[in-house]
Amino acid sequence: MLTLRRPLLMLTLALGLGLVADMFFYARRLDGVATPIFAMLVLLALAGMSWLEQRPAGPNRWLILLVFNFSLWPMLRTEPLLVFLDLLALAGVWVVLAASFRSDALYLLPLQRVVQRVVATLFDLILAPLSLVAHHVAQISWPGLRLQRIFALLRGLLFALPVLLVFAALLSSADQIFATYLTQILTLQLPFPPEVFFKHTFLLLLVACLVAGLIITALADGMLATPTLPAEGDTERLDRAGLMQLRFLGSTEALTMLFLVNLLFAVFMLVQAAYLFGGLDTLAQSGLTYAEYARRGFFELLLVAFLTLGMLCLLAVITRDESPLRRTLFRLANVLLVLLVLGILASAFQRMWLYELAYGFTRLRLYTHSFMILLAVIFLLFSVALVLIRPRIFVLGTVAVMLLYLTMLNVVSPDAMIVRENVARYRSSPYMQTTCGYCSPLPMETTCGGCSLAPHPSPMLDLDYLLSLSPDAIPALVQASSTFPAYEQEQLAQELAEYEQRLEVEYRVAGWQGWNIGRLRALMALQALDLAP
């Protein structure tokens, strides 16, 4: 266990941060300014203890930038899934930072050692501070009193408790006056419900324990490279040597599996070449609707891609390297399978694109659509890593592109993008272009009384869905409201007025800890629209 020079100071800091977390987050939202403030306080505590303990950070200080990045986005965005992913990424970065704070550069370390260290850190975040507290409590002594006697007394109290409960219950049943006195003695009159006290205490101690565990783990001697650092290729070979015991599958069996799966996928793509990529012509020939075309097999194709990636990773780990020829054939079979899977992803991508063109964007469609691009990049990273025999390209590259993907989602703001794309699709429809000399755009399925223009079928704009989105979508919706027909503007104005009232209440309840730029921008846009009746 790490020996600290100032363990009591570290524990005091951790308890203080636990108290701050209780004030910031108890019964409050996490998508507010309190999240980046608390992250900065934890970083200051870690930096201060690192300086006092004379245990400086190693070359992985760049992870602090990721902490800044993913702690700021919850203050800028309000879309629930996006905020959850940001907080999840922030927690992951904290764990990696604690595991590698004093380590050599991550790209120099064997992947197996990095994974083991990260997994161990997950346990150390709880166990390390508990061990430290137990160690110091065991050293406490008072004149004439030994700690063992205190423990013996506590054990005696524990054994006596059930006996006392049984006897107290019997005596209370025998005498009502005794029962009244006993109830008054045992009833603790608190100014707040006991469960609230326990919830506050639990949150305070949990956060304090996690902060203390993070500091202890970060300041411990990290993952160090070997004294004589090998070249990158040698490091990779040392890394793979630890996995040799897992290679129980022969290359013949693996090649057979890959050949048959490749054959199946190739036949599928040949059949689909004229059908799936036919687009609108395919719909006319098959009689399928947009919904049937997009939904029929879309999620199955996505599941095929997931399972294929898992199979390829598993085969890369368990297949024996028996000869140069077999190794080359194995790589070629993998690369061919990756190319076929990319074709399957392209088919699924096109299905969803046609669905969005016909029915507009939703959160599920947008996240699924963008995730297919991420999955395609991961497959390409796997192929490069397999050909170059550099597994860290796949592992570290996958982590990097996932963090980049999440950052780009935050920059784009999915809810705002849904409003922009759906409104643009609505404006480009014949509905928005059908006007006469003195009339507004015509409602669907109506005719103009002045010029008798015929109705034009067109996609409708689901205002109810757009209003159900997070406050991130409101500025874009307010900006587009002036271009809607008069009857829709009236309906939208009523809905936005109710939205503004709910947002004001939400803002007051959230307090300063929940101050969020996304909600502030939405409220300012609604107030600028002057929705007062």
N, C-alpha and C positions, 0 to 999 in steps of 0.2 A: 504494500500500500504506500502511496505517495506520502512523504513526511513534509508537512508544511511548517514554515517558520511562524506563521500567524494563523493558525487554524480557527481561533475564536473570532478573529476579524473577518475571515472568510464566511464563517457561519452567520455572523451578525449581518454581513452584506446580503447573504442569501435570504435571511429572514426579513430584512428590510425590503428586498425586492418581492418577496412573497406578499408582504403587506401592500406594496404598491400594486401588484397584480390583483389583489382582492379589491382595492379601490377602483382600479381601471376596468376590470372585466366581470366582476360578479353581477350576474343578472343583466349584463349589457351585451351589445353587439361587438363583434370583433372587427367589423369593417369600419374602423374609425382611426382618428389620429393617435389613440392610445397604443395601437399596435406598433407603429414605428418608434414612438417614444420609449416604450418598454424595451424594444429590441436594442435601442441605443444605450439605455441604462445597463442592460446586461453586457453589452460590449465594453462599456466603460468599466464595469466591475471586473470583467475578465482582463482588460488591459492593465488596470490598477494592480490586481493581484499578480499578474505576470511581471510587472515592474518591481513590486515589493519582494516577490520571491526570487527575483533575478532569474527568471525562466522565460526568456524572450521567445517570440513566435518564430516559426521556421519559414520556409519559402512558400507556404500555402496561405499566406495572408490575403491573397486575392479572393479567398472565399468570403472575406468580410464584405466585399462588393456585392456578392450575391445576397448576403443578409440584408444589406441596404436595399437592394432591388426588390426582393420579395416581401420585405416589411413595409415598403412604401405603397405598393399596389393596392392593398386592402383599404388604404385611405383615399385612393383615387377611383376605385370601382365599387359597384354595389351589386352586380349580378351574382347571385348566390353560389352557383357552381364555380365561377371564376375565382371568387374570394376563397372558397374552400380549397381549390387547387393551389392558390397562392400560399395559403397557410400551410398546406401539406408540403409544398416545396420549401417553405421557410423552415419547417421542422426538420426536413431532410438535410438542408444545408447546415443547420445547427449541429446535427449529429456528426456530419462529415468534418465540420470545423473542429469539434471537440476531439474527434479521433485523430486528426492530422495537424493540430495546432503547432506541435513541436516536431513534426515528422519531416523526413526528406520530401522532396517534391513528389506529388502523387504519381506523376507519369513515370517516375523512376522505380516505383515499388511494384513488386509482383501483385497481380490482381488477387490471388488467393489470400495474401497477407492483408491487403486492404479490406477485403470482404470480412475476414475474421475479425479485424480490428473494429470495423463499423458495427458488426453484430455484438461484439463484446461491449462496445460503448453503450448500446441500448440498455444493457443490464447494469453497467457501471453508473449510469445516470441516477439510478435508485440505490444500488447497493453500496457505492463508494461513500456517499455522505452518511448512510446508516452505519457503515463500518467505522467511519471516523468518529461519529458521536459515541458509539459503543466503546471504542478504544479510550476516549477521554473520560467517559463516565466511569469506566473500570479503574481509572487511576485516581478517582476522587477518594479522599480519606479525611475523616475528622478525628480529633483526639479521642481515644477510647471507644471508637465506633468503626467497625469494619464493614465494608460494602457487602460482604457475604451475609452478615447478619441482617442487613436491610432486605436482601433478596429472600432470605429465609422468612422474614416477617411478611413480605408480600405474598409468598407462597401460602403462608398460614391464613392470611386474609382471603386468598382465593379459595382455599379449601373450605373455609368457614362460611362463605357466602351462600351456597345452596342450602346448608343446614339452617342458617338464619332465616332465609326466605320461607322455608317450610314451617318453622316454628312461628314466625311472625304471622303467616297466613292463618294458622290454626288459632292463635291467641286473638287475632283480630276478629275471627269469626265467632269466638266465644264471648267477647266483650265489645260492645259498640263504642263505648267511651274510649277504650284503649285504641280501637281502630281509628277513631277520629284524631286522637293525639298523634298516632303513628303517621297518619296521612299528612297532617300538618308539618310534621318534622321532615318527612321524606319529600314533600312537594317543594321544589325549588321555584320560587317566584322570580322570574326573570322579566326584564322590560321588553323582551322579544321572544318569539317561540324558540324552544330549544333546538328544533331542526335547522333554523336559520343560523344559530350559533355554530352548530356542527358543520354546516355547509361552508360558512366563512372560514372556519378553522381548517377544514379539509383542503380548500383551495389554497389558503396561505401556506400550509405545510407542504402540499404537493409541489407548488411552484418553487418554494424555498429548497426543497430536496432536489428538484431538477436543475436549478441554477447552481447549487453547490456541487452536484454531480458533474455538471458541465465544466465548472472551473477546475475541479480536481482532475477530471479526465484530460482536459486540455493541457494542464500544466505538467502532467506526467510525461515521462520520456516516451516519445512517440515511436512510430514505425521508422526504423533506421535502415538504410541500405547496408549492404555488406561492406566491411572496411575497405576492401579493394573492389570498387564498383565495376561490374562487368559492362561490356558494351550492350546496347539495346537488344541486339539479337540474342546475345548470351542470356540477358535477363529474361527474355521471352522463353528461351529454352528451359531455364531454371523454373520459370513459372509453370510451364507445361509438364515438367517432370513430376510435380506434385499431383498431377491428374492422371498419370500413367496407370495407376492402380484401378482407375475407373474404366479403362478401355477394355471391355470384355467382349465387344461385338466384332466379329471378323469383317474384313473389308468386302468379302464376297456377299455376305448377307446385306451389308449396307448398300452396296452397289445395286443389288437386286431390288431392294426397296425403292431406291431413288429412280431406277430405270422404269419400274412399273408406275410410280407416281408421275414421273415425267410423261410417260405414254398416256396416262389418263388425262392429265392436264392438257397435253398437246391435242388430243382428240376433242376435248371440250372446247378449246380455243378455235379449232378448225370449224367445228359446228357453229360456234357463236360468231365467227368472223363476219358472216353475212347477216346474221340475225341480231346479235346484241349491238353491233356497231352500226346498225342500219338507221337508228334514230327515228325520226318522224316517218320515214318510209316503212320501217318495220311496224310501227303502230298502225298505219293504214292497211298493211297487208294482213296483220294478225288480228286486227279488231280489238286490240288491248287498249285500255285507257291509260292515261299517264300514271295514275296511281297503281294500277295493276302491273304496268311495265317496270316501274321503279321498285315496287315492293316485292315483286315476284323474284325471289332469289337474292335480293340485295344483301340482307343480313347473313344469308348462307355463304355468299361469296366473301364477305368480310370475315366470317368465322373460319373459312378455309384458309385465308391468309394468316390468321392468328395461329391456327394449328400447324400450318406449314412452317412458320418461323420457329415455333417450339420444337417441331420434329428436326429441323435442320440444326438447331443449337444442340439438341440432345445427341444427334448422330455425330456432330463434331467433337463431342466430349467422350463418347463411349466407343467410337470406332478405332480399331487398332491400325497403326501405320505400318503396313506389312512390306511394301516395296515402293520404289519411286513411281512405277507405272500405275499401280493401284491408287497411289496418292494423287497422281495427276487426274486419273479417271474420276476419282471421288470429288475433286474440286470442280471438274467440268460438269459433272452431274448436278452438283449444288448450284453452280452458276446458271445452268440451263433451267433448273427448277425456279430459281429466283426470277429469271426473265419471264417465265410463264406466269408466275404469281403476279408480277407487275402487270401483265396483260389482264389478268383477272381483276386486279385492283382498278385498272383503267376502265374495265367494263362496269364495275360497281360505281366508279366515279361518274361515268356518263349517265347511268341510270338515275343517280341522285341529282345530277345537274338538270336533266329533263324534268324531273319531279319538281325541283325548285323553280324552274322557268314556268311551269304550269300552275303551281300552287303557292309559290312564294317561299320565303325563308322562315325557319323556326330555329329555336336553340338546338334541338336535337339534330335537325338536318345540317345546320352550320357546323356544329362540333363534329358530327360524324364525317362530313365532307372534308373538313380540314384535317381530321385525324388520319384519313386515308393517305394524304400527302406525307404526313409524318411517318406512317407505316412504310411507305415506299422508300423513303430516305433510309429508314432502319434496315430494310432489306439490302439496299445498296452498300451500306456500311458493313453488313455481314459478308457480302461477296468480297469486298476489298480486304477485310480482315482475314478471310479464309484463303484467298489467293496469296497474300503476302505473309501468311502465318503470323499475324500480329493480333492476338485476341483483344488486346487493350484498345485497338482502333474501334472494335465493335462496342465494347463495354463503355469506355469513356466517351466515344462518339455518340452512343445512344443517349447517355445521360445529358451530354451537352446539347444535342438537338431537341431533347424533350424540354429542357429548361429554356432554350431559345424559342421553341414553339409556344410555351406558356407566356413568355414575355411578349411575343408578337400578338397573342390573343389579348393581352392586357392593353397593348398599344392600339389595336384595332377597335376594341370594345364591342363584343358580339352583339349586345342588345342594340347599340346605336347603329351597327352595320345592318341588322335585320330591318330596322325602320327605314334606313336610307335605301336599301335594295328593294324592299317591298313598295315603297312610295315611288321610286323610279320606275319600277315595273308597272305600277298603276298609272303613272303619268303617260307612259308610252303606249298605253292601250287605246283603242278607238274610242273608248268611253270619254277619255279626257280630250280627244281631238274633235268631238262632234259638237259643233256650235253653229249657231246662225248669227245673223247680223246684230241681234239685240237680245239674245238669250244666253244664259249660262250653259255650261256643259250639261248635257241631258242625262238624267238618271236612267239607269238600265231598264229596259222594257217599257219605255214611255216614248211619246212623240211630242214634238214642240207645237204648242197651240198657234204660234205665229207663222211657222214655215212648214209644219208637218214633216219634219225630218224623221226618218225611220229610226227605230232603236238599233243599237249596235251591241251584240253580245261581247262582253269583255270580262277580264278577271276583276273580282271584287277585292277591296281592301278590308281586311279583318281588323277593324279598329279595336274591338274588344280584346283581341290577342295582343296588339301593340300596347294597349293600356295596361295589360297584365305584366308587362316586362318591368325590369328594375328602373330606378330613376336615371340610369345611364342612357336610357332610350328617350327620355322626355325632351331634352333640348332639340334633338333631330326631329321629333314629332311636332313640337311647337313651331319650328322653322318651316316645316312643310304644310302646316295647317292652312295657311293663307291661300294655297293653291287648290284646295279641295272645293267641290261644289258647295253652294250656299247651304243646302239642307244638311250636308255632312259637317260643315263648319259649326253649325248650331249644335248638333249632337256632340261633336268633339269638344266644344267649349264647355258644355255641361259636365262631360266626363272629366275634363282636365280640372275644372273647378273642384270637383270632389277629390281628385287626386292631390290637388294642392292642399286641401284641408287635411287629408290623411298624412301627407308629408310633413306638414307643420307639426302635427301631433307627434309623429315619429321623431322629429328633430328635437322637440322638447323632452321627450322621454329618454332619448339617447344621451342627453347631456353633452358636456364638452368632450367627454371621452369618446363619444361616437361621432364627433365632427368629421364629416366626409366630404371631399370635394365633389364627388359625383352627385350626392344629394343636394349640396349647395348650388351647383350649376342647374340642377333641375328646378329647384325652388326659385332661383333668380329668373330662369326662363319663363316659368309660370307667372310670376309676379309681373314681369315685363309685358306679358300678353294681356294683362288687365282683364281678368276673368270675373271681376266683381259684378253681381247682378245689378 
